[in-house]
Every structure is written in structure tokens, then in C-alpha cells.
Amino acid sequence: MTKDWRLEQLEARPYLRGATFTRKSYRASSPEWDHDHCTACWTTLAESHIKRADIIHEGYATTAEFVRGADYSWICVACFEQFRDIMEWRDVTTLVSG
């Protein structure tokens, strides 16, 4: 059995292992940048006013404690759920939003 290509994408970024994430709606980081991609599967994340069948509007973003900063890396909900244990990710959504 071959290794999941999405996991290979994640393992190529060791700085993501053990990272803390929060689930939230996507917000562009600047007027010049209107989207991001799931680091694992490359699904496009964009703000809710951008309507296309292949775009999602919510995912998991790194928090401020991440070495590269808040919202630097995004993971779609499906990939987060599938790889959270392997990648040792921590979901602090309720702590941040609660």
C-alpha cells in the first residue's frame, strides 16, 4: 500500500507537527491575497463572497503561537480530522472562540 500523498505533503513540512489550530471562517490576509490552500490537499479556501463549487470557506488555521504566525497555514476540515492524530495537532477552537 502506498502512502497517502496528502500525508506526504504534511510530513514535508515538519514545522506543522504538533501545531495548534483553530477552526474558523477564512479571511484574506491582505487585499492583494484573496485565497489560501489546504496544506495537505490543496483545496482552495476563500472568503464567503467568492462563490465557486471548488472553494471552501472554513478550515483550520494556525494560531498566533505558531512559529510562522497566526493563519499562516490552513488545513481543510477533512484533512484536519484525518491527520490530526498522526501530525499531533491540537484544536483550540473552543478556547479561542469561547
Summary of the structure (lengths in Angstrom):
residues: 98
radius of gyration: 13.1
end to end distance: 41.7
largest distance: 43.5
contacts: 265
relative contact order: 0.26
helix: 22%
strand: 27%
